[in-house]
Amino acid sequence: MTTASISEGVVAAGDIRIGTGRSRRFEGSEHGADVSYFYVENQPGEGPGVGDGVLRILGIHASPVIIQTFLD
């Protein structure tokens, strides 16, 4: 049985926050992980969201880096 702290190896949201908002970007390669993710949370009027509610997006990548392709 191990007695390691639960928080050992956990990356805090504040450490991967994008700017001053609530969005986060986790690149697994920076933390010895083979998975990456991004999380976006925009309030009405922020970002590209349209409507009255909060926009939340979670993208999980089975890769140590986030792979993006922008289309014209």
Secondary structure, DSSP 8 states (H G I E B T S, - for coil): -----TTTT---GGGSB-TTSS-EEE-GGGGT-S-EEEEEEE-TTSTT--SSS-EEEEEEESSSS-------
